[in-house]
Amino acid sequence: MAKLKIVKNMIDKNTNIPYRKDMLITVVDAKRVKELIDAGVAVEIKETSKN
């Protein structure tokens, strides 16, 4: 599971859901995460804990 930030407006080819720039989404499928990052439409958000 990964949190992604959309960097370009897009329509998901699998679900036909539109995503706008700067939206945050959670993707469970590792293959789909790689597809979105490789296509240049999303970047992974690294989570940091503040203790």
C-alpha positions in Angstrom: 0.0 0.0 0.0 1.3 3.4 -1.0 0.2 7.0 -0.7 0.6 8.9 -4.0 0.3 12.5 -4.9 -1.0 13.2 -8.4 1.3 15.6 -10.4 -0.7 15.7 -13.7 -4.5 15.6 -14.3 -5.5 12.1 -15.5 -8.3 9.7 -15.9 -7.6 6.2 -14.5 -7.8 3.8 -17.5 -8.9 0.9 -15.2 -11.7 2.6 -13.3 -12.5 5.8 -15.4 -12.1 7.9 -12.3 -10.6 11.4 -12.9 -7.8 12.5 -10.7 -6.8 16.2 -10.5 -3.3 17.6 -9.9 -2.3 17.7 -6.1 -4.9 15.0 -5.1 -3.7 12.4 -2.6 -4.6 8.8 -3.3 -3.9 5.4 -1.7 -3.1 2.5 -4.0 -2.9 -1.1 -2.7 -1.6 -2.9 -5.8 2.2 -2.6 -6.1 2.0 -3.1 -9.9 -0.4 -0.2 -10.2 1.8 2.0 -8.1 4.7 1.3 -10.4 2.6 2.0 -13.5 1.5 5.4 -12.2 5.0 6.4 -11.1 6.6 5.2 -14.4 3.9 7.1 -16.4 5.0 10.3 -14.6 1.5 11.1 -13.2 2.2 10.4 -9.6 4.9 10.5 -7.0 5.1 8.4 -3.8 4.8 10.2 -0.5 7.2 9.0 2.2 5.6 9.0 5.6 7.6 10.3 8.5 6.8 9.8 12.2 7.3 12.7 14.6 8.1 11.4 18.1 
